[in-house]
Amino acid sequence: MNEFLKSRRLYMLFVLPFLVMAIAFLSGYFSLESLQSVQVKGVINMAYINQLDKSWLSAIGFVMVAYLIFFLSERFKLLGQTTTLPSLIYILLTSGIMVNVGFDYLLIAVFIVTVAVWKLQMAINDTKSNGALYDFGFLIALSVAIYPKFILSIAWAFGVLFFSGRSTLKDIVALWLGILTPVLFIAFYYFWTDRLELLPAIFTDNLMVGEHIHRLPVIDLVRLGMIVLVLIIALTNLSARYSLMIVNQRRGILSLVSMMIFLSLTFVIIPGNYYDFMYMFAVPLSFLYAQYFICCRTALFSNLVFVLLLSACFRIWFNCSHPIRVLTV
């Protein structure tokens, strides 16, 4: 198994779509109930989504995010080698979400944020241009407009500049302009349609819709504990190898760590984030986990950690017999 985790071969790129189709097919043989989730529409209403086949859209969007994660890792050498492992880990972490929740505005926002991370890595690797920072800000603001519960990602966009070596006044202005552009376009659209006074209420209602999680079943606490334990192991390994990384790789990985921190705050502070939030949370996790498995020198321990991760990933398939308890805000 250790050789598979460290493999540089790209055959998994061709296997991933079939793996997703197999997961979707096999899910029909399990009596799964719908996971706890809330419908968030944002201020950009795409009503035509309800008329499309959400099962196919979910699978396609799912695979697109996984491929984007691979190309992100390969283009900017975040893991130091060619590998499809982060894409595979992303699919494993979110496969239960796909078959239970399906396609919604959240998956669209996740794809946009992943593209925004691509632009951030471009800004880290090209410090002479501010175009990538403008695009980064634009995409982050667009994702918030589509899925308002990502509101803290705007704070992350400013905070991550200090981890990326792009914290000059010119960089901050470029980011501000990128964030303000979609805001102005959306405000103009609502003004043009005589609904500008409704815009704050629509955004706030979608931001606060849902309830805070008050209590999780014991089995879900165990699953969460597995994910956190593997994350602690990965971060410990990262801290030990941090000095061996080149500067841009170091900044790229730190940007993902900061992203994970802000997503954790979003999960705790913003109501209505349930199991489907793993669509977003799995993006930085896939890189951090993959970095550990590639760099770990103890094959037996690495294999045991991967088995632990697999147990946590597929726990959500049989999640619904114990509904979570929520606390109304």
Backbone torsions as a table, in degrees:
resi	resn	phi	psi	omega
1	MET	NA	-34.8	-178.7
2	ASN	-62.6	-36.9	178.0
3	GLU	-65.4	-36.7	178.2
4	PHE	-65.5	-41.9	-178.5
5	LEU	-66.3	-32.8	-178.3
6	LYS	-95.3	3.7	-174.3
7	SER	-63.5	142.9	175.5
8	ARG	-99.3	1.1	-177.3
9	ARG	-73.0	152.2	-173.8
10	LEU	-107.1	11.5	-178.0
11	TYR	-61.9	-25.0	-178.4
12	MET	-65.3	-23.9	176.7
13	LEU	-60.8	-33.4	179.2
14	PHE	-84.5	-21.1	-178.2
15	VAL	-84.1	-30.2	-173.5
16	LEU	-54.0	-47.9	179.2
17	PRO	-60.5	-37.8	179.8
18	PHE	-71.3	-32.2	175.9
19	LEU	-64.8	-42.2	178.1
20	VAL	-64.4	-42.8	178.6
21	MET	-64.0	-37.7	178.7
22	ALA	-66.1	-40.5	177.9
23	ILE	-63.0	-44.8	179.9
24	ALA	-64.3	-38.1	-180.0
25	PHE	-69.0	-46.3	-177.4
26	LEU	-68.2	-25.9	179.3
27	SER	-62.6	-23.2	178.2
28	GLY	-67.8	-16.6	-179.1
29	TYR	-93.6	0.7	178.3
30	PHE	-113.6	140.3	179.4
31	SER	-85.6	81.3	-177.1
32	LEU	-99.5	133.7	172.6
33	GLU	-89.0	166.7	179.4
34	SER	-71.6	139.5	177.1
35	LEU	-75.2	159.4	177.4
36	GLN	-63.9	124.0	178.0
37	SER	-157.8	163.6	177.6
38	VAL	-125.9	151.4	179.2
39	GLN	-88.5	118.1	178.9
40	VAL	-117.8	123.8	-176.5
41	LYS	-107.1	-22.6	179.4
42	GLY	73.1	-170.1	-178.8
43	VAL	-94.4	-6.4	173.0
44	ILE	-107.3	101.5	-174.5
45	ASN	-87.6	118.0	177.7
46	MET	-111.3	76.4	-173.6
47	ALA	-63.4	-25.3	-177.3
48	TYR	-65.8	-17.4	179.5
49	ILE	-59.7	-37.3	-178.0
50	ASN	-66.2	-16.1	-178.9
51	GLN	-94.3	-3.2	-177.3
52	LEU	-99.6	163.8	178.3
53	ASP	-76.2	103.9	-172.9
54	LYS	-70.2	-26.7	-179.9
55	SER	-65.5	-44.0	178.0
56	TRP	-70.6	-40.3	178.3
57	LEU	-60.8	-39.9	179.3
58	SER	-62.5	-46.1	-179.2
59	ALA	-64.5	-42.8	-179.2
60	ILE	-66.0	-47.2	178.8
61	GLY	-62.5	-38.1	178.8
62	PHE	-59.5	-48.7	-179.3
63	VAL	-68.5	-37.4	179.5
64	MET	-61.9	-42.0	177.6
65	VAL	-64.5	-41.2	-179.9
66	ALA	-63.5	-43.0	177.3
67	TYR	-65.1	-39.9	179.7
68	LEU	-62.8	-36.9	176.9
69	ILE	-63.3	-41.3	177.7
70	PHE	-62.0	-50.2	-177.4
71	PHE	-65.6	-31.5	175.8
72	LEU	-64.3	-45.0	178.8
73	SER	-66.3	-41.3	-177.2
74	GLU	-72.0	-43.2	-175.3
75	ARG	-65.6	-39.2	-173.5
76	PHE	-109.4	6.9	174.6
77	LYS	52.6	44.0	-178.0
78	LEU	-66.0	-28.4	-177.7
79	LEU	-107.0	3.1	174.9
80	GLY	80.8	-2.8	178.9
81	GLN	-158.5	164.7	174.6
82	THR	-75.4	124.7	-179.4
83	THR	-159.0	146.8	175.1
84	THR	-101.8	7.0	-175.6
85	LEU	-60.0	-43.6	179.7
86	PRO	-61.8	-35.2	177.2
87	SER	-65.6	-42.0	178.4
88	LEU	-63.9	-43.3	179.9
89	ILE	-63.6	-39.2	178.2
90	TYR	-60.5	-44.4	179.9
91	ILE	-65.0	-40.1	179.5
92	LEU	-65.8	-40.5	-178.6
93	LEU	-67.5	-30.6	-171.7
94	THR	-114.3	2.9	-177.0
95	SER	-61.4	-39.5	178.5
96	GLY	-65.9	-33.0	177.0
97	ILE	-65.8	-43.4	-176.8
98	MET	-59.1	-45.7	-175.0
99	VAL	-79.0	-19.7	-178.3
100	ASN	-97.7	-38.4	-175.1
101	VAL	-101.8	-44.3	179.5
102	GLY	83.0	-150.8	-172.0
103	PHE	-94.1	134.7	174.2
104	ASP	-156.2	-172.4	-178.5
105	TYR	-61.2	-29.6	-179.3
106	LEU	-60.1	-43.7	-178.0
107	LEU	-65.8	-35.7	175.4
108	ILE	-62.9	-45.6	-180.0
109	ALA	-64.0	-37.0	179.2
110	VAL	-63.2	-43.0	178.4
111	PHE	-61.7	-42.6	-179.3
112	ILE	-65.4	-41.9	179.3
113	VAL	-65.0	-37.6	178.1
114	THR	-64.0	-39.8	173.9
115	VAL	-63.6	-37.5	177.6
116	ALA	-62.5	-38.9	176.3
117	VAL	-62.7	-37.5	175.4
118	TRP	-58.0	-47.1	179.9
119	LYS	-64.0	-35.4	177.4
120	LEU	-63.8	-42.6	178.3
121	GLN	-65.1	-34.8	174.9
122	MET	-62.4	-41.9	179.2
123	ALA	-65.0	-36.0	178.8
124	ILE	-66.5	-38.1	-175.8
125	ASN	-87.7	-14.6	178.5
126	ASP	-130.4	90.9	-174.6
127	THR	-82.2	-2.9	-177.9
128	LYS	-90.1	-11.0	-177.4
129	SER	-122.4	142.5	177.6
130	ASN	-104.3	2.0	-179.5
131	GLY	-61.2	-40.0	-179.1
132	ALA	-66.5	-35.5	177.9
133	LEU	-67.9	-38.4	175.7
134	TYR	-61.3	-46.0	178.7
135	ASP	-62.5	-39.4	178.4
136	PHE	-59.4	-49.0	178.4
137	GLY	-63.4	-41.4	179.7
138	PHE	-59.7	-47.2	-177.1
139	LEU	-68.3	-37.9	177.8
140	ILE	-63.2	-46.3	178.9
141	ALA	-63.8	-37.9	178.8
142	LEU	-64.2	-40.7	178.6
143	SER	-64.7	-36.1	177.8
144	VAL	-68.4	-37.7	177.6
145	ALA	-63.6	-36.7	179.5
146	ILE	-78.3	-38.8	-178.0
147	TYR	-134.6	88.0	-172.5
148	PRO	-56.7	-19.8	-178.6
149	LYS	-69.6	-6.3	174.4
150	PHE	-89.6	20.2	-173.2
151	ILE	-57.3	-33.5	-179.2
152	LEU	-71.5	-12.3	177.6
153	SER	-66.5	-23.0	175.1
154	ILE	-67.9	-41.9	175.2
155	ALA	-63.2	-39.1	177.2
156	TRP	-62.7	-39.0	-178.3
157	ALA	-58.4	-38.0	177.9
158	PHE	-78.3	-40.8	-179.0
159	GLY	-65.6	-34.5	-175.3
160	VAL	-70.9	-18.7	178.1
161	LEU	-58.9	-33.2	-177.4
162	PHE	-76.3	-17.3	174.9
163	PHE	-92.6	-7.6	-169.5
164	SER	-110.4	1.7	-177.9
165	GLY	70.2	21.9	-178.6
166	ARG	-129.1	59.8	-173.4
167	SER	-115.4	22.1	176.9
168	THR	-76.6	166.7	179.6
169	LEU	-60.3	-38.6	179.6
170	LYS	-63.2	-39.2	179.0
171	ASP	-65.6	-43.2	-179.0
172	ILE	-65.2	-39.8	178.3
173	VAL	-64.5	-42.5	178.4
174	ALA	-60.5	-41.5	178.1
175	LEU	-65.0	-43.6	178.5
176	TRP	-58.8	-45.1	-179.7
177	LEU	-62.7	-39.3	177.8
178	GLY	-63.5	-39.6	-180.0
179	ILE	-71.2	-39.6	-176.2
180	LEU	-72.2	-26.6	-176.0
181	THR	-59.4	-55.1	178.1
182	PRO	-65.4	-30.1	177.6
183	VAL	-61.8	-44.4	-179.9
184	LEU	-67.4	-40.2	179.0
185	PHE	-63.8	-42.9	179.8
186	ILE	-66.8	-42.2	178.2
187	ALA	-62.2	-40.2	179.3
188	PHE	-65.2	-39.9	179.1
189	TYR	-62.2	-44.7	179.1
190	TYR	-67.3	-34.7	175.5
191	PHE	-66.2	-42.5	-179.3
192	TRP	-63.7	-31.7	-179.6
193	THR	-97.5	14.2	177.3
194	ASP	58.2	38.6	178.8
195	ARG	-128.7	18.6	-175.0
196	LEU	-59.4	-36.3	-179.0
197	GLU	-68.2	-18.3	179.8
198	LEU	-87.3	-15.7	-173.8
199	LEU	-58.3	-49.2	179.5
200	PRO	-60.5	-39.6	-178.8
201	ALA	-67.4	-41.1	179.2
202	ILE	-62.4	-45.2	-179.4
203	PHE	-64.5	-46.6	-177.7
204	THR	-65.0	-41.1	179.5
205	ASP	-61.6	-42.4	179.1
206	ASN	-73.1	-28.4	177.2
207	LEU	-68.8	-41.2	-173.2
208	MET	-98.9	0.5	-180.0
209	VAL	-63.5	143.4	-179.2
210	GLY	100.3	-173.9	-175.2
211	GLU	-134.1	156.3	174.6
212	HIS	-74.0	145.6	173.5
213	ILE	-72.5	124.9	-179.0
214	HIS	-98.2	-39.9	-178.3
215	ARG	-152.6	138.0	176.4
216	LEU	-106.3	148.3	172.9
217	PRO	-60.6	156.0	-177.1
218	VAL	-57.7	-40.2	-176.9
219	ILE	-65.1	-33.4	178.0
220	ASP	-76.7	-29.7	173.1
221	LEU	-65.4	-37.3	176.8
222	VAL	-64.2	-44.4	178.9
223	ARG	-61.6	-45.3	178.1
224	LEU	-61.9	-38.9	177.8
225	GLY	-62.6	-38.0	177.1
226	MET	-62.0	-46.4	-178.7
227	ILE	-63.1	-43.1	-179.9
228	VAL	-66.7	-39.5	179.8
229	LEU	-62.4	-45.6	177.9
230	VAL	-63.5	-36.9	178.6
231	LEU	-65.1	-42.0	178.6
232	ILE	-61.9	-42.6	178.0
233	ILE	-61.4	-43.6	-179.4
234	ALA	-64.9	-42.3	-179.8
235	LEU	-68.5	-35.4	176.4
236	THR	-63.2	-43.6	177.5
237	ASN	-64.5	-38.7	179.3
238	LEU	-63.0	-43.5	179.7
239	SER	-63.4	-33.1	-179.8
240	ALA	-72.5	-31.1	-176.9
241	ARG	-101.0	1.8	-173.4
242	TYR	-57.8	-42.4	-176.4
243	SER	-70.0	-15.8	-178.5
244	LEU	-87.4	-11.1	-177.8
245	MET	-81.4	152.2	172.5
246	ILE	-73.9	164.7	-170.2
247	VAL	-59.7	-49.6	-176.4
248	ASN	-67.0	-35.8	176.3
249	GLN	-65.9	-40.0	178.4
250	ARG	-61.6	-45.2	179.8
251	ARG	-67.0	-38.4	179.0
252	GLY	-63.5	-44.6	179.5
253	ILE	-67.3	-39.9	178.7
254	LEU	-63.5	-35.0	177.6
255	SER	-63.9	-35.6	177.7
256	LEU	-71.8	-36.3	176.5
257	VAL	-64.1	-43.6	178.3
258	SER	-65.3	-36.2	175.9
259	MET	-60.4	-43.3	179.4
260	MET	-63.1	-37.9	179.4
261	ILE	-64.4	-45.6	-179.3
262	PHE	-68.8	-33.2	175.6
263	LEU	-66.7	-36.5	176.3
264	SER	-63.0	-41.1	176.8
265	LEU	-64.8	-39.1	177.4
266	THR	-60.9	-43.6	-178.9
267	PHE	-62.4	-35.5	-176.9
268	VAL	-83.7	-41.4	-171.3
269	ILE	-85.2	-44.3	-174.3
270	ILE	-84.9	126.7	179.6
271	PRO	-72.5	157.8	173.9
272	GLY	88.8	7.8	176.6
273	ASN	-95.7	113.6	-176.8
274	TYR	-119.1	-143.8	-175.8
275	TYR	-62.2	-32.8	-177.7
276	ASP	-65.1	-15.6	178.8
277	PHE	-65.1	-16.4	177.1
278	MET	-62.9	-23.1	172.9
279	TYR	-50.0	-43.4	-177.7
280	MET	-87.5	-44.4	-174.5
281	PHE	-63.0	-28.6	-177.2
282	ALA	-71.6	-16.6	-179.2
283	VAL	-63.9	-57.8	176.9
284	PRO	-67.6	-33.8	179.8
285	LEU	-60.2	-39.6	-177.0
286	SER	-61.4	-38.4	178.5
287	PHE	-71.5	-43.2	-177.6
288	LEU	-67.4	-41.7	177.4
289	TYR	-65.1	-45.0	-178.5
290	ALA	-62.7	-39.0	178.9
291	GLN	-60.5	-37.5	178.6
292	TYR	-67.2	-49.9	-175.6
293	PHE	-64.1	-32.6	179.4
294	ILE	-72.9	-36.6	-173.9
295	CYS	-92.5	-16.8	-177.2
296	CYS	-64.6	130.5	-177.1
297	ARG	-94.7	-12.7	-179.3
298	THR	-98.9	103.7	-172.2
299	ALA	-61.6	-44.3	-176.9
300	LEU	-62.6	-46.7	-179.2
301	PHE	-65.8	-39.7	178.0
302	SER	-61.3	-41.7	178.6
303	ASN	-64.4	-40.6	178.9
304	LEU	-64.3	-40.8	178.6
305	VAL	-65.6	-38.1	179.1
306	PHE	-66.7	-39.2	176.3
307	VAL	-63.1	-40.5	176.7
308	LEU	-61.2	-41.8	178.7
309	LEU	-65.3	-41.5	177.9
310	LEU	-61.2	-40.2	179.1
311	SER	-62.2	-40.3	178.9
312	ALA	-69.9	-37.3	-177.5
313	CYS	-63.3	-46.3	-173.3
314	PHE	-89.5	-1.2	176.1
315	ARG	-61.9	-32.1	-175.0
316	ILE	-69.6	-19.3	178.5
317	TRP	-62.7	-32.3	-176.9
318	PHE	-113.5	37.1	-169.2
319	ASN	-83.7	-25.4	-159.0
320	CYS	-84.4	-4.0	179.7
321	SER	-74.8	-13.3	179.1
322	HIS	-127.4	89.0	-177.4
323	PRO	-64.4	147.6	178.9
324	ILE	-75.8	154.9	175.2
325	ARG	-100.4	136.9	-177.0
326	VAL	-122.1	156.1	-179.4
327	LEU	-113.3	120.4	-177.6
328	THR	-68.0	138.1	178.5
329	VAL	-91.9	NA	NA
